[in-house]
Amino acid sequence: MLESLKEAPKKTVGMKQTLKAVQGGAALEVFLAEDVSDYISQKVREQCKSNNIRITMVDSMSELGKACGIAVGAATAAILKED
């Protein structure tokens, strides 16, 4: 499941960058950690639904952060379209 994110040539990490990619039509798939706050979860889900972007749930922010190659947890991440 997270292999596609690990191997993606272009991705974003974090809520602001992910939402910007979704709104701009650059996101192919969004990953959302299950242990994020309700506020973040709702905001990301709403944007993905209105832009027809698939959401893949990840067990924890820690696991998502590791998949993105960072030492801290990540609430969201997205695989981006290649130019």
Stockholm file with secondary structure:
# STOCKHOLM 1.0

chainA/1-83         MLESLKEAPKKTVGMKQTLKAVQGGAALEVFLAEDVSDYISQKVREQCKSNNIRITMVDSMSELGKACGIAVGAATAAILKED
#=GR chainA/1-83 SS CCHHHHHCSSEEESHHHHHHHHHTTCEEEEEEETTSCHHHHHHHHHHHHHTTCEEEEESCHHHHHHHTTCSSCCSEEEEECCC
#=GC SS_cons        CCHHHHHCSSEEESHHHHHHHHHTTCEEEEEEETTSCHHHHHHHHHHHHHTTCEEEEESCHHHHHHHTTCSSCCSEEEEECCC
//
